[in-house]
Amino acid sequence: FFFSSRRRHTRLQGDWSSDVCSSDLRRQQASRMKLYSYPAAPNPRRLHVFMAEKGIDLPFELVDLTKGGQFDPAFVALNPMSTAPVLVTDEGTVLTQVVAICDYLEAVHPERTLLGRTPLEKGEIREWCTRIFNEGLMAVAEAFRNSNPNFEIGRAHV
């Protein structure tokens, strides 16, 4: 489900300079949740597809990885690993891993289950998500990271 979306979220393509993922924030008006992300990058993209499929709209702040936004002191204070995406929950907890963020959002917004209902469904879905990540997404992430000069630090050199 992370790679092929049946319905397109209005923000999956186009201008990401807006401060929200989409215009419909009715469900989150009382929420203090905030997402920091760079949807063009492979790993954050997984989260944005997940959110689109669930119909979740969150306040959004762009962290432009191609311009070193992940190294901004304010962002590093939020996430010392300097990775995106980051979700600050209503409780003020900072989640920095896509799988953890998806699990949290699934629990908070259970009305459209994407991660399984039964223990077997949950296990199978988690297995396939891990396989897709390890066997597909990592190659895309390496290409993304190694094609941008702003990611020189941490790049594998041969």
N, C-alpha and C positions, 0 to 999 in steps of 0.2 A: 504493500500500500504506500510505501514511501516514494516510489518512483513513478507509478502510473496512476494519475488521478483521473477518475471518471468525470468529475466536474471541475472546472477551473475556478480557482479563487481569483477574485478581481485583482489581487495584488501579486500573483505569481509571476507575471511579466509586466515590465514597465518601470515607472518611476518609483524608486524606493526612498526618495528623500522626504516623504511624508512622515509625520510623527505617529501615525496609526496604521495598522495592517489593513483596515478597511473602514468604511464610514459607519457601519452598524455596530455601535457600542452599547446598545440598550442593555444587554445582559451583564455587561461589566461596569455599569455606571457606578455601582457601590464598591467596585473592586479597586484595590491598590496595586494589583499585579502589573508588572512592567517587563517587557521583553526587550533585550538588547541583542541585535542580530545583524548579520550580513547575508541576506537571502540568496545572493548569487553564488555563494560558496556551497560546496556539496553537503557538508554536514548540517549547517543551518537550514538548507533547502529541505532536508528530510522533515524537520520540525514544521516548516511552513506548509508543506504538503499535508502533513498530519492535521495541523490546525484547520486548514481549508476543508479537509474531508469531514472534520467534526463540526465545522461551522463556528469555530472559536475565533473571536476578534479580541486582540489585546492592544493596549497602548504599546507603542513600538518606538525604539530609538535605534537609528542606523549606526552600526559600528563598521566603518569602511575599512576592511582588512587590507585592501589594496593601497591605502594611504597611511597605514600604520595606526589606525584608530584603536586597535586592541592594546596599544602601548601607551595610550593617553593615561596620565596618572590617575584620573578619576575612575577610569575603567579598570585599571590594574588594582585599585583599592577595592573595587567590587569583586573582581575575579583575578587573583594573583597569577593564575595560569595563562592569562591573556588570550583566552579562546572564546569563540562565539559558537553558539548562542548562550545567553545567560537569561534566566528567568528569576525575577524577584517576586516571591509569592506574597499573598495577602498578609501572611504571618511575618514577612520580612526575611524569610529564609532565601538564600541564594542557591539556585540549582544551575549547574554548569555542563551537564551531560545531556545529550539529546534523549537518550533512553529514559533517564530519570525525569526529564521534563515531560515527555510523552506519558509516562506512567502517572505522574502527578495530575496532568490535565485530564487524563482518562478518568481518574478517581473524582476529580472536582466536577467534571462534566460527563456523567455516565449515560446521558440520554441517547447517545449514538455510539455504541460500543464498537471500537475498532481493534482492541487488543484481546478479544476473546471473552466469553462468558463463563465457560467451564474450565476447570483446571487443565484438561487436555488441550482445549482451544488456546488457552493462554500459553501453554508450553510450546505448542507447535508454532504459534505466531512468533514467540520470542526466538525460537530456533531459526526460523526463516529470516527474521530481521537480522540476526547475528550473521548468518551466512551471507546475506546480501551485503551487509556492511563489510565483512572481512574479504569477500571474494569480488566485490564490485566497486563499492564506494571508495575503498582505500586507494585503488588505482586512480580513480578520478580525483581524489583529494591530493595525491602525490603530483599528478599532472598540473592541477591548479596551483599548488604550492611551488612547484619547481619552474613554473612558467612566469612567475611574477618576481621582479627584482626586489620588492619589498619584503620578501620572505627569505632573503639571503641567509639570515641567521637561522640556524637549525636545519639548513638544507644539506642533504647528503651530497658529498662531492666524491666523484670517482676519479 
